[in-house]
């Protein structure tokens, strides 16, 4: 099994749930992080790499899931 695909799917699911629970949109989160919605979406879905943004995303979901 491809572990990188699992991580991408896992992160995308956690971000989606965290956004719903926070009543935020990807556009609002992107603005908070200082990036475009399109770039945020690409990183969430593993189409682009950004260790800084991934770290911010894990902090965002980790605050809700202790992940």
C-alpha positions in Angstrom: 0.0 0.0 0.0 1.3 3.5 -0.8 1.8 5.3 2.5 2.0 8.7 0.9 -1.5 8.3 -0.6 -2.8 7.3 2.9 -1.3 10.4 4.4 -2.9 12.6 1.7 -6.3 11.1 2.1 -6.0 11.2 5.9 -5.0 14.9 6.0 -7.7 15.8 3.5 -10.4 14.1 5.5 -9.2 15.6 8.8 -9.1 19.1 7.3 -12.5 18.8 5.8 -14.0 17.7 9.1 -12.1 20.4 11.0 -13.4 23.1 8.6 -17.0 21.9 9.0 -16.7 21.9 12.8 -15.0 25.3 12.8 -17.7 26.6 10.4 -14.9 27.8 8.1 -14.3 27.6 4.3 -11.1 26.7 2.6 -11.0 30.3 1.4 -11.1 31.6 5.0 -8.4 29.1 6.2 -6.3 30.0 3.2 -6.6 33.7 4.1 -5.6 33.0 7.7 -2.5 31.1 6.4 -1.7 33.7 3.9 -2.1 31.6 0.8 -4.6 31.2 -2.0 -7.5 28.8 -1.7 -6.2 27.0 -4.8 -2.8 26.5 -3.3 -4.2 25.3 0.0 -6.4 22.8 -1.8 -3.5 21.5 -3.8 -1.4 21.0 -0.7 -4.3 19.3 1.2 -4.8 16.9 -1.7 -1.1 16.2 -2.2 -0.8 17.8 -5.6 1.8 20.2 -4.3 4.3 20.0 -1.4 4.8 22.6 1.3 6.2 21.5 4.6 5.4 24.8 6.2 1.7 24.7 5.1 1.4 21.0 5.9 2.7 21.8 9.4 0.1 24.5 9.8 -2.6 22.1 8.6 -1.6 19.5 11.1 -1.7 22.1 13.8 -5.1 23.1 12.6 -6.5 19.6 12.7 -4.4 18.5 15.7 -6.1 21.1 17.9 -9.3 19.3 17.2 -8.1 15.7 17.1 -4.9 15.6 19.1 -3.3 14.1 15.9 
